[in-house]
Structure formats: C-alpha cells, structure tokens
Amino acid sequence: MNIEEFRTYCLSKKAVTEEFPFDEVTLAFKVLNKIFALTGLDREEFKVNLKCDPEYAIELREQYPEVQPGFHMSKKHWNTVAFEESLDHKLLMKLIDHSYDMVVKGMKKADRELLK
C-alpha cells in the first residue's frame, strides 16, 4: 500500500477529513476533529501512527516487526507501522479500521450519533 492508497482508504471512512496540524509534512486524518492516523510526508520510508487499544498493541508488536510503539504519541495507545511491500494490505486496513473505531468509541454519544 502506498500513501495514496492509504489516504484514499482513510478518507473512505465516514466523517473523515485530512489536514496538516503541526507542519506541512505531517498529514493527519480525523473523524469529527479527533485524530486517528498520522503520517509524515517527508520521509523515505512510509510510516503511519495509528491509535490502538493497549492490549491489542502488545499483541500486534509481538506478531509483526513492522509495528512499533508510537514515537511522539503515548506509547500505550499508539503504534507506528512501518510499511513495506510485503505488509499485508488486509492487515493494514484492519489496523486503520481499529484506529478509527477506537476514536469513535471514545466520543460522546451525541458525536457518535452524527456518524450513523
């Protein structure tokens, strides 16, 4: 998966927007103004930070060497995924879905209702 495929998949989710929140090289994907995915556009290697349930994060890190603790987010709740050609697209989509769902789950009920 390349950056455009990643971007397209994130934007296919309900109520998702993208912006440059910190600088012109960090692209964030938000659902109702809550970040669920970040990627740097200035790196040679395509990496993405995704929100993750802490217990699931441990399991993922044990199974997949591409999944590492997030560097500039709470390591407990974020993973950095370094993408290689060999990374299974289905796994990546599953991680994006999990991140999106984690953020939605943490929203107030009124905000969740807007996504239905």
Summary of the structure (lengths in Angstrom):
residues: 116
radius of gyration: 13.5
end to end distance: 28.4
largest distance: 40.4
contacts: 317
relative contact order: 0.18
helix: 36%
strand: 26%
